[in-house]
Amino acid sequence: MNANKYLEIFDALPSMVREGGRAQKPAPGGRIREDVVKSIWMGQPWSPHPIRDIKGGLVEIISPGWLNGGGGPDFKDALFKLDNGDIRKGDVEIDVHSSDWQRARRHRDPAYNDVILHVVFYCDLAYGPMTTAIGRALIEVELGPECRELADKIRSDGGIDPKQADLAKITGKCGDEFGGIGVSKALGLIEAAGEARLLLKSGRYHDAIRNGEAADVLYQGLFEAFGYRPFKTRFAKLARVAPLWKLKLVLKNVGRLKRPMVLQSALFGVAGLLPTNSFIADAPDAQTHNYSSLLREGWAEVERKSGLKREFGHEEWKNGSTSPANLPAGRLAGIAHFLALHIDSDLEVLFLRALDRFPMDGMVKDKREHIAKIAKLFPSPEDDYWARRYVLGGKTLARPRKLVGMENASLIVINVIIPYALARARSGNSAKEENVARRIFRAMPRQTNNSIVKFMSERLCGEMSGRELTNSAIRQQGLMMIYADFCITSAGGCAGCRFATYLRKLKV
């Protein structure tokens, strides 16, 4: 299926490509586990009837949201009505007790600011009304009074993995419709959506090439690729406010061995991540004291040379759901080492050469070996401070880590290098080079599934296994495209999903 045909059919394109209570006592059968409460929420045993919140309000659940495989709220993008009002959209956090919200300090964690529904088994009200970090009160739903027998059954059966729950109850219409169009047509549709996503990403670079801004936009794309999802827009802004030409000024008359530290000072300073003087004075160890001192000293020189200034507050980088390996400091250190080595190179030439002799028809092993060679463009010296730390002043890791590993390199190839190669080929009207870029994209091996890919594969798999839906990068990209086109743009949730409607037409 042609990707352009996909774009004609699916006209709603995503911007992301172009993200008085009652106190209850525990049941006599034993304590309820959180996974049991998640299973109940996924199953929605009260459907199609509304349930009541702890204040007596009617809550009609249109969609319970999608199970979040990463950090942060348990369910994302739920849809519901309160007291027959308008449809509302927000995240859902599942707890055994209402007091668990405060106990886990989620009321201070910005990662939970989009939570609207707090679903608990027991409402103990130990801390009073629950709020997010921005002060919004949560709507609390207590399941215990209505679902005690079901919970006992789940416990007696040994528990239910939420991922093994009856997905038909939460996935609306698309799963059955998708399985009904046949395996070949279904996989072709996903791959067409993946190519459509590639086209949209390359469009950004095509415009930049035409306007003579290719180097700047390629530089920005690199920063975005380094930014883990919660920080992607901030990394994009960082690239704009710390442009390549200013970083070159920063490195004027700086020897190669000192470049990584100077660039870390520049990036940390603009990002608002420099350690305070009081932190340096009380640093927990000598290495942290020395590194922190060098950062601040380097920043003073950066300001003098380039005019760069702090553009972010420290609070903007806080996200409690982010794993330590994906925190921004390590990512910025990785960028600094890459630029220290390649800032005098032509990034376009560097990246396009990286695709030379990619084994499009080779074994997966051969493809991964080529990606490993691309990863070597991004040095990760073992003596860098961040090679053995996740947090400034934090515990020293037993083994050094890669600041940019295979997974990161693969994502840079998929999200930056291939889209740019396609844009360059199309701007030069080279059908041969365009075909090569598309073939490399189709040949890219699968990556670790993110939470969106997991959600979509569970939602759509019928005759096919979830593994079959995600066994290549193009299919993973296609699932993300379909999710962005439909799942997050449908105001009415699954009930009004245009994707299911289109799938029915494909059966004819």
N, C-alpha and C positions, 0 to 999 in steps of 0.2 A: 504494500500500500504506500502510495506517495505521501511524503510528509506535507507537501503543499495541500493535498486533498484533505488531510487532517485539519489543517488550519482553516480551510474553507468551511468544513463541517462544524468544527468547534469554534464558534465565533466569540465566545467569552474567554479571551486570553488573560492569563494571570499577570498581574503587575510584578510579581516576584521574579519573573523571568525577563520581563522586559525592563511572609511568614503573625407566749408564756410557757417554757419548756417543762418536760417531765423528767425527773431523774429515774433511771432504770437500773435495776440490779442485774448483774450477769446471770444468764440462764444457769440452772443447776447442773446442766450437762458439762459445764466447763467453760473456759474463756473462749470467746470468739476471736479468730485470727483475722487480720486485715484482708488476706487473700479471699476469705469466705465472703466478706462484705463486698469486695470487688466483683466476685462471681454473681452475687445477688444483683448488684447494680447493672452488670452486663446483661443478665437474663431478663430484667424488668418484669418480674412475675405479676405485677399489678396491671400491666398494660392490657387494654387500651385506656384504663381508667386513670384519672389523676391521683396523685398522692398529696398529702398535706405536709407543710413545713411545721416547725415547732410552734409557730404563732397561729396556726390554723389556716394559713393561706393555701389555696389550691395550686398545686404545681403539676402541670401537664408536660410530660417528657416527650418531646418530638424525636430527639436523638440523644442517647446517653453520652455521645462523644466517642472519640477513638482512644484506645488504650495506649498510653504513652510509654514507649519502651525505654526512654531516657530519663534524665532527672527532671524535677519539677512536678507539676500536678499529675495526678494519676490518669485523668481523662482530659483530652483537649477538645475544644470546640463543640461542647454540648449545646443543644437547642431545646428551649422550653418556653412555656407560657406561665406567668404568675397571675392567678385570679382572672383567667380568660383575657389577659391583656395581649400586647404585641409579642411576637416571637423575640426572645432574647438569646444571645449567644455568649458563651463563656466556658471557662475550665471548671473541672470538678475535682475536688480532693476527697479521698476516701480515708476515713479513720475509724477505729473501733469506738473511741470516746471523743466527744466534742472537745474535751480539754487537751487532746493530743495536738490540736492545732497550735495552741500556745506553748505546750510543752516542747514541741519541735522547733519553736521560734519562727514559725512560718509567717507570723504577723510582722516580722522584721525582714523577711526575705523577698526582694523584688521579683524573684522568679515566680512567685505566687500571686502577683498583682492582678492577673486576669481571672483568678478563681472567683466564681459567683456562687456556686453551690458547694456546701460542705455537707457531705453525706456520711452519716455516722450510724453505728448500731445502737449506741447508748448515748443519750444526751445527759451529761452530768452537770453542765453549766458551771464548772468549777471556777472559770475565769470570767464569766459574764459573756456578753456579746462578742463574737469573733470578728476581727477586721483584718484587712490586708495591710501591707506596709504603707499604702497611700491612704489608709483610713476608711476604705469602703467596707460597710458591714456585709457579712456573708448571709446568704439564705441557708438555713440549716434544716436538713431533712433527717429524721430519725427513723431507721428501718426496723429496729428491734420489736416494737409492739406488733407490727404486721407480719414480720418475716421470721419469727423465732423458730417455728416448726421447720421451715425451709433450711434455716441455718443449722439446726440440729441434724437434719438429714445429710447436708453437705459434710458436716463434721464426721458423722457416722460412716460416710462413704470414703473417708480418708482425705477429704478436701478436693477442691477443683482448681486446677491451674486456670486462671482467667483466660489464658490464650486458647484453652480447650473448651471454652464455654460455647453454647449454641449460638454461633455467629449469625445464623439466619435471623435471630431476634433483634440484632443490632445493626445489621448491614443494609437494611432497606431492600431495594429491589435489584441492585446491580449484580449481585453475586449469581443469582439464578439466571438472569438474562445473559450474563457474560458466558457462563458455562454452556448456554444453549446455542451459541453461534458457532460452536465447533473449535477444536484446538487450534487448527491452522489459522483460521480467520482471527481468533482471539489474540494469538501471539503476534500476528501481523499488525493488528491494531495497536498493541502496546509498543511495538518497535516503531511504527509510524509516529506515535506520540513522542517517542524518544528522539526521533529525527527532527520532529517539529520543535522540540525544546532546544536542540542543537542549532537549528536555524534562527530561533529567536535570540539565543546567546550570541551568535555570530553577527547578527544585525547591528549590534552595538559597535562591534569592531569595524564592520563595513563602513558605517557612517564616519567613524574616527579616521579611517584610512582616506576616505574621500575628502575630509576636512583637514588633512595634514596633522592630525592629533593622535596618530597611531601609538607612538611611544608612551604618551601620557596615559592613554586609556588602557594600554597593556600593563603598565605599571600599577594602575588602579585595580585592574582585574586580578593581578597577582596578590595585592593586599587583601582583597575580598576573599580570595581562595584560602589565604592563611587564617582568616577570621572564622573561628568556630561559630555555628549558627547564631547563638545569642548575641555575638559581637560583630557580625558581618557588616552591618551598616556603619558601625563605629570604625572598623578598619577601612571601609571605603572613604569615610570622611577623613581619616588620618592620612590617607594617600593624597587627598586633595589639599589638605592644609600643610602637609610636609612633602611638597612635590620633589621630583627627582632632581631638578636643577638646583634646588636649595640644599639638598643633601650633598650634591657635588661641591657646593661652596663650603659646606661643613668639613669636607675631606681635603680641602686645599692644603698642601704642604704637610699632610699627615702620612706617615709611613704605613705600609701595608699591614704590618703586625698590629698597629694600634687602631686600624680602621673599625674592627668589630665593636670595640669598646666605645669609640666616639659615636658610632651610629646608634648603639644602644642608648647612650646618653641623649641623643637627639630624639629618638622615637619615644623613649620613656618620658622625656621632658614634655614633649608636645601632648602625649597621652595623659599627662597628669599622674603618672605612676612613679615619680621619683620618691625615694624615702625621705622622711623629714629629718631635720637635724637631731631632734630628740631621739628618733629611732636609731640613728647612727651612733649617738652617744651611748645608748644602751643595747647595742647590737648583741645578739646572743652568742656570737662566735667571731673569731678574727677574720675568717674569710668573708663573712657577711659585712663586717665593719669596713674592710678594705674595698670590697666591691661597691658598697653603697657610697663610700666616700668618692670613689672614682666616677660614679654616675653623676653625682652632684657637681664635682669639679668640671667634668666634661660638659655638662649642661651650660655652665656659665660661659665657657668658650664658644659653644654652639650658638647661644643667643648673640654673642658679640659678632660672630662671623656672618651669620645668616639672617638674623632678624626673626627666626622662628620663635614662637611663644607657646605657652601652655594653652591648649584648646579644649581640654576635657577636665571634668571633675573626677576625683578618685571614685566617687560613688557610682559613676556611670559604668564602671567595669565590674561591679559586684553582681554575681549571679550564682545563687546557692545550688542550682541544679547542674552546674558545669563540673565535669570530672577534672581532677587536678592536672592531668596531662593536656587539657584543652584550655587552661587558663591563659589570658592574653600575654603575660610576661614571657613565657617560653616561646610563644608564637612570634612575638616581636624580636626576641633574640635570634630566632631562625631567620627572619627577614634581614636582620642586621648582618648576619654572617653571609647570606646570599649576596646582598648588595656590596659588602666589603670586597667580595671576590669579583663581582661582575658589573659593578656600576659604570665602569669605563667601556663595557661591551655594548653592542647593539642588541637589545633584548629581543627584538624581532628575529634577527639572525640566529641568536642563541637558541630560542625556543623552536624555530622551524627546523633547525639542524637536529634538534633532539628527536624529531620524528623520522629522520632519515633511516631507511632500512628497517622500519618497524615490521616485525614478522606477522603481517596481516593474516597469512594462511598457515601460520605455525601453530605449534601446540601451546596450551596455556602456559606451560613452563617457560617456553621461549619468550612469550609476551611479558611475563613477569620479570624475566631477566633483563629485558630491554627497559622496562620501567625502573628497575633497580639502577640501571645506568643513568637514567634521567634523574633519579633521586640523588645521585652523586654530584649533580649541579648545586645541591643545597648542602653545604658543609655543616657538620655537627661535631665540632671538636670536643673531645672528652674533657678538656680542661676548662671549658666554659662554665661559669657559675651555674647556669640553668641546665646544664647537662646532668647535674646531680641534685637539683632542687625543683620543686613545684611552686613553692611560695618563698618570698624573700624572708630569710631567717628561719625557714622551716627545716624539717628533718632532712638530713643528707641521705640520698638514695644509695642503696648498696651497690648498684651498678649504674653506669652512665646511660642516659637515654638518648635517642635520636631526636633532635629538635625538629627535623623533617624526615619522616620515615616513608616507607613504601606506600602506605595508605594516603598520606598527604600528597606525595608525588603523583599518585594516580588521579587524585581529585584535581590537582592542578592541570594535568594533561586533559582530563575530561571537560573541565569547566573553563579553562583559559586557552591552552595551547591549541587543541583541535578546533574550537570555535574561531580562534584567530586565523589558523591556517585555512579554514574554509572561507572566511571573509577575504583574506588576501587572494585566494584563488578566484573567487567570484568578482572581486574588484578588477582583476586582470583578465577576466573572461577566459580563464583557463579551465576547460572542462576536464582535462586530464588531472590537474592538481586538485580540483574539486572532488573528483571521484576518489582520489587517494585519501583525502581528508575524511570523506564519508566512510570509506572502507576501514580506515584505522578506528574510527568511532565505533563501527559495528563489531570490530575485532577486540575492543577493550574488554578484559576480563571483569567479572563481577567484583564489587567492593563489599565491604561489610554493610549489611542492611541498616539504614537509619530507621527511626521510628515511623516515618511516613511510608517508606517502602514496606516495612513489616505490616503496617496497618492495611495498606492497599492489597498486598498479596493475600492476607487472611480474608479480606473482604471479597476478593474476586475468585479465589481458587475454588473450582468445582471438580471437574474431571481432572484438571491439572493439579500438580502439587505446587505448594508455595515456592519450592526450590526451582521448579521449571519456569515460574514467572519471574524469577530474579537471578537467573544463571548467567546474565551478561550485563554489562554496564548500560547498554542501550535499553534493555527492558527495565532496569531500575530507574533510569531517567524517564522512561515512558510512564511508569507508575506515578512518579512525582509530578509529571505534567498533567496527567488525568486528575490527580488529587487537587492540583492548583486550579485547574480549569473548572472543576465541578464541586468537589467536596467542601472547599472553603468559600465558594462564591454563591452557593445555593441558600437563599434566605429561608427557605422552607424546609431545609434538611433533606433527608432521603425521600420524603413523601413527594417532593416536587422535583426530583433529580432528572435533569435532561439527559444525563449519560444513560440511564436505564431506558429512557424513551428511544434514544438512538440505537441502542443495542437491540431493541425489539425490531427495529426496521431492518437491521442487518440479517435477521433470521429469514426474511422473505426472499 
